[in-house]
Amino acid sequence: MKRLVYIIFNVICQFIICWLLVLLNAYYNDLVIPQRLARSAEGSGIKMLIAVIEGVSLVLAVYLNNRMTLSDDGDKKSRVSMANKTCKVQLIITVCFIVAVILN
């Protein structure tokens, strides 16, 4: 049962991360990029860099929460391994989401 709750929690967190990335990209990231770079290739590169930094920081927050949540489950090596695998999967999903949705 604990594993099911862990999986559901991480899926919900991934949806929240994707929603926040869209929200930040739509309303706030353009405020950081100077007007002269907004329509150039450098501007889109800066926009992607900002989105990646935001995505990695959100995934890191979920990773730290996973490490604390799994602190009482099983031996230390297996829970660290589970948290690391979950973090890798979330990073891959987040970067693919950034490339597929935000850059279009």
C-alpha positions as a Markdown table, in Angstrom:
| # | Residue | x | y | z |
|---|---|---|---|---|
| 1 | Met | 0.0 | 0.0 | 0.0 |
| 2 | Lys | 2.9 | 2.4 | 0.8 |
| 3 | Arg | 4.3 | 1.9 | -2.7 |
| 4 | Leu | 0.9 | 2.7 | -4.3 |
| 5 | Val | 0.7 | 5.9 | -2.3 |
| 6 | Tyr | 4.3 | 6.8 | -3.3 |
| 7 | Ile | 3.5 | 6.3 | -7.0 |
| 8 | Ile | 0.3 | 8.3 | -6.9 |
| 9 | Phe | 2.1 | 11.1 | -5.0 |
| 10 | Asn | 4.8 | 11.3 | -7.6 |
| 11 | Val | 2.4 | 11.2 | -10.5 |
| 12 | Ile | 0.5 | 14.1 | -9.0 |
| 13 | Cys | 3.7 | 16.0 | -8.4 |
| 14 | Gln | 4.8 | 15.5 | -12.0 |
| 15 | Phe | 1.4 | 16.9 | -13.2 |
| 16 | Ile | 1.9 | 19.9 | -10.9 |
| 17 | Ile | 5.5 | 20.4 | -12.1 |
| 18 | Cys | 4.3 | 20.4 | -15.8 |
| 19 | Trp | 1.4 | 22.8 | -14.9 |
| 20 | Leu | 3.8 | 25.2 | -13.1 |
| 21 | Leu | 6.3 | 25.1 | -16.0 |
| 22 | Val | 3.5 | 26.1 | -18.4 |
| 23 | Leu | 2.3 | 28.8 | -16.1 |
| 24 | Leu | 5.7 | 30.2 | -15.5 |
| 25 | Asn | 6.6 | 30.1 | -19.1 |
| 26 | Ala | 3.4 | 31.8 | -20.2 |
| 27 | Tyr | 3.4 | 34.7 | -17.7 |
| 28 | Tyr | 6.7 | 35.2 | -16.0 |
| 29 | Asn | 9.7 | 34.0 | -18.0 |
| 30 | Asp | 9.3 | 36.6 | -20.6 |
| 31 | Leu | 9.8 | 39.3 | -18.0 |
| 32 | Val | 13.3 | 38.1 | -17.4 |
| 33 | Ile | 14.4 | 38.1 | -21.0 |
| 34 | Pro | 15.3 | 41.6 | -22.3 |
| 35 | Gln | 13.1 | 43.0 | -25.1 |
| 36 | Arg | 16.0 | 43.1 | -27.7 |
| 37 | Leu | 16.5 | 39.3 | -27.3 |
| 38 | Ala | 12.8 | 38.3 | -27.1 |
| 39 | Arg | 12.4 | 37.3 | -30.7 |
| 40 | Ser | 15.9 | 36.1 | -31.5 |
| 41 | Ala | 17.5 | 32.7 | -31.2 |
| 42 | Glu | 19.4 | 33.8 | -28.1 |
| 43 | Gly | 16.0 | 34.6 | -26.5 |
| 44 | Ser | 14.6 | 31.2 | -27.1 |
| 45 | Gly | 17.8 | 29.7 | -25.7 |
| 46 | Ile | 17.5 | 31.8 | -22.6 |
| 47 | Lys | 13.9 | 30.9 | -22.3 |
| 48 | Met | 14.7 | 27.2 | -22.5 |
| 49 | Leu | 17.5 | 27.6 | -19.9 |
| 50 | Ile | 15.2 | 29.3 | -17.5 |
| 51 | Ala | 12.6 | 26.5 | -18.0 |
| 52 | Val | 15.2 | 23.8 | -17.4 |
| 53 | Ile | 16.4 | 25.5 | -14.2 |
| 54 | Glu | 12.8 | 25.8 | -13.0 |
| 55 | Gly | 12.1 | 22.2 | -13.9 |
| 56 | Val | 15.2 | 20.9 | -12.2 |
| 57 | Ser | 14.5 | 22.9 | -9.0 |
| 58 | Leu | 10.9 | 21.6 | -8.8 |
| 59 | Val | 12.1 | 18.0 | -9.4 |
| 60 | Leu | 14.8 | 18.5 | -6.7 |
| 61 | Ala | 12.1 | 19.6 | -4.2 |
| 62 | Val | 10.1 | 16.5 | -5.0 |
| 63 | Tyr | 13.3 | 14.4 | -4.6 |
| 64 | Leu | 14.0 | 15.8 | -1.2 |
| 65 | Asn | 10.4 | 15.2 | -0.2 |
| 66 | Asn | 10.7 | 11.6 | -1.4 |
| 67 | Arg | 13.9 | 11.1 | 0.6 |
| 68 | Met | 12.2 | 12.3 | 3.7 |
| 69 | Thr | 9.0 | 10.3 | 3.0 |
| 70 | Leu | 10.9 | 7.1 | 2.5 |
| 71 | Ser | 13.0 | 7.5 | 5.6 |
| 72 | Asp | 11.1 | 4.9 | 7.5 |
| 73 | Asp | 10.6 | 2.4 | 4.7 |
| 74 | Gly | 13.0 | -0.5 | 4.3 |
| 75 | Asp | 16.8 | -0.3 | 4.5 |
| 76 | Lys | 18.6 | 2.8 | 3.6 |
| 77 | Lys | 20.2 | 1.5 | 0.4 |
| 78 | Ser | 16.9 | 0.5 | -1.2 |
| 79 | Arg | 15.0 | 3.7 | -0.3 |
| 80 | Val | 17.9 | 5.9 | -1.6 |
| 81 | Ser | 17.9 | 3.8 | -4.8 |
| 82 | Met | 14.1 | 4.2 | -5.2 |
| 83 | Ala | 14.3 | 8.0 | -4.7 |
| 84 | Asn | 17.2 | 8.2 | -7.2 |
| 85 | Lys | 15.3 | 6.2 | -9.8 |
| 86 | Thr | 12.2 | 8.3 | -9.3 |
| 87 | Cys | 14.2 | 11.5 | -9.7 |
| 88 | Lys | 15.8 | 10.3 | -12.9 |
| 89 | Val | 12.4 | 9.4 | -14.4 |
| 90 | Gln | 11.0 | 12.8 | -13.3 |
| 91 | Leu | 13.9 | 14.7 | -14.8 |
| 92 | Ile | 13.5 | 12.8 | -18.1 |
| 93 | Ile | 9.8 | 13.5 | -18.2 |
| 94 | Thr | 10.3 | 17.2 | -17.3 |
| 95 | Val | 13.0 | 17.8 | -19.9 |
| 96 | Cys | 10.9 | 16.0 | -22.6 |
| 97 | Phe | 7.9 | 18.1 | -21.6 |
| 98 | Ile | 10.0 | 21.3 | -21.9 |
| 99 | Val | 11.2 | 20.4 | -25.3 |
| 100 | Ala | 7.8 | 19.2 | -26.6 |
| 101 | Val | 5.5 | 21.8 | -25.2 |
| 102 | Ile | 7.3 | 25.0 | -24.1 |
| 103 | Leu | 9.5 | 25.4 | -27.1 |
| 104 | Asn | 6.6 | 25.1 | -29.6 |
